[in-house]
Amino acid sequence: TFYDAAGLEIEAVAYSTGGNSSTETITHVFDNPGQPMQLAILTPAPGASLLFDGASAPAGTNVDVVVWAQQYDWQCTTDGRTYGNYPGLRCTDANPRPVSQMRLSLSNNVVGTYTPAANEYLHLFDVDLEGLSALLRPLTLRVTGEDGHFEEVSQPYILEQGVPLLEFDRSVSHTGSLYTIELTVHNIGSGTATIKQIRDLLHGFVALDKSTAPGRDATGYYEVSSTYDQWWTGSGLPNVLIDFTSAEIPPNDSLTVTYEAVPIIYESPFVDAYHIGHDEEGDRSDILYTYDGSSFNTLLPFSAPGNMIYEPSLGQSIPLLNAVLFYTFPTSDYLLITSPPRLNATAARAEQIPALMSDLAKLAKETNAIIAHAGLNPTAQAVDDLLEPGGYWYTMMHPNFREVLGGYVLFIGEDEVIPVQGGGWGVDFSDLRYASTGGAARPELVLGRITGDNIANMRKPIQAATIFHRNGSTFDSSHALLWSGSGDGEGTFWNDTKAMSSILVDTGASYSRFRSSDYESEVDLRPLLYQNSAGKDWIIYRGHGYRQGFADIGEHAIHVNTTNNLNMSPNRPIVLALACTTGDFVNGDDDWSINESFLANGAAVFLGSTETSSRARNSSAARGIFNRWHSGRSIGIVMARLMRDKWGDSSWTWPDDATWERWIYDYQIFGDPKYGEGVSALDQDPITIQAGDQYLLANNALANTLNISLPDLEVSLTDEGWHYVSLPDGDRMALQGEYAVPIFSATYHYPAGQRVQDVTLDLRGGLVISTGLNIDLNYFELDDGLATAVASSGSSAASADGWYPEMSQPFTWRVFENADGSSDLHLTVYPFSYHPA
């Protein structure tokens, strides 16, 4: 044949003119074009790409390749002429038929062969791509005809790693002071994104730290925390960190993270203070992510503003600033006030300040409080002005905040953070002037303070309060530990301790009670106090004290270095120290005081005196506090009501060191003033005041006649042989050198526009005579273990006239004006007169 593989022998003969000839023979092989064929790769299209995560294709990655091929006969042309490089032959489709074989290669590696059947021209190759790296890889189809001839066709096919493409959206809502921020990350790209961290811009708020499982179709967990980028001063940096262990977002999927925050109220209404996701300076949030095969992390700034918020009360969206100022602050009656820059400058463990602020936000969530920023370097006057009528904070809060005992304040930090003010009546420093927003220095606000020089320790009472408000903790006022100190006045201390335990028993509580004088030394009492501290809601000490311990100086029954031996978990008790200087957080080279030691070791609240305190006032307060522990009141309300009820009782009868006014300046609440709210029984008020509650709401109808029904007298015998006569919820008349007889005081609240002009006695109950009482005279004593007691004279200047006090003066009254225009009538009744004969 013409295309024989052995070639064709060609002989050439040359002749000369003379008739001679020469012959040469050669062999030539003609290229065989083979039988004509047509072939194509139908799918995938030329240049198509396959996307996958990672540097190589994972298991199960396949591609379907569809090929087509056929061959034809050769046939001469009809005109007999030649075309092309070969004799005049051309292919014709007059007789198409399958090729002998199809072979598919990928990157020069054969991935499949196939022998078509009769009339079969199409074939699908299922190509396994597992393990192949991202690369441009040509697909090549080779087909072989019947005569062994083959032809090829190639086209590019791209294996590449998919790249994520992220989009973001956000929603913001609030209930009271709590804002909920939801940030959703959408992956609209072709590869899986692995999220490492989101830094969210949140200005004018404090985020609540949390650790939780992330949103749908993401793995691992994320943690929310705040940075220390001075976010409280309006820094433009993103300040909320959302860290992930491994949060993967596949293509066409999304991840939603949710966190909560509480707004900050500043010293003035900064219009650019509140931003979420994007601020007016162009600062934005950013996200750090990567994907398999990438050799670096990608930091992507993004804008997902939350500066419009839906306000349910309006049924429309409003600017975030308006929502904070006009629909958030006015819902709260509680301010948590601090200065993070001052904390940073004065306290140890400053790296925990962001965590402390988050703790405050968690407390704010449970109490609907607002966090207040007192400024970079606040002064006492500036803070006081903010809390006074007309001040920014006073004006912006809930109307209750402007009512008597309707607003709560908690200072976080010592006097280097929130400066302490000067006191009165001989007290050098006190927070009472902050709490007093009216005329006389009586508390209109319910105020507490958390002190300490170590941020880690300051966090503990905040956490204790949060746990209580969230689930009640186990504090239920059902168990108490009480003990009395030794030294001068030991009999009075024990008598007061018995009185307090008796009142607690009346409320259904049980107690463990100890008397120091029953032991050789107070040091011997310690193990019993340690053993009996577990499960107690109250820890109560009555005796001498000083700034670092309970007991006479040198007799450390309980000291700053031994409180850690008391078991105060999980009840998180209230500690009441009716003694001198146990609340002193200002004086002394070592600021580590007994109140801070208790709070750092598990107590939730500590009640103590900043300076020396009167024994007589402490004795009265022992009864007055627990007589007011009812109707679901918080410990702050109990103390504030006692202070308001007692203000003015004795200011004209005692030296400064022994007045109720001094006692009121002296005693402080260390811890959350709302602690205990809702715990005490609702039906334990031992006094019946038929005009209604002692603090009448402004819309109550006021009675022109006040009917006071007094309880029976209570009489106890002291170790010294004197009778202690008292009224539940009452006090004792205590003129120097006169008999200590019981009196009763009550305060009645009148709204603005009404004021008592005169009080007269319309009716008095019949006379009841008791005999055999032996009542001691009053003399001046302090509970610091240092004062020398004035010996009792055994006689009274009034006794020459018979009865004391004189029966012709059955009551006194005073009116106090409040900052909101309301007023209080303070009524003192003298129901008891004593004759020594």
Summary of the structure (lengths in Angstrom):
residues: 837
radius of gyration: 45.4
end to end distance: 159.5
largest distance: 188.6
contacts: 2805
relative contact order: 0.07
helix: 19%
strand: 35%
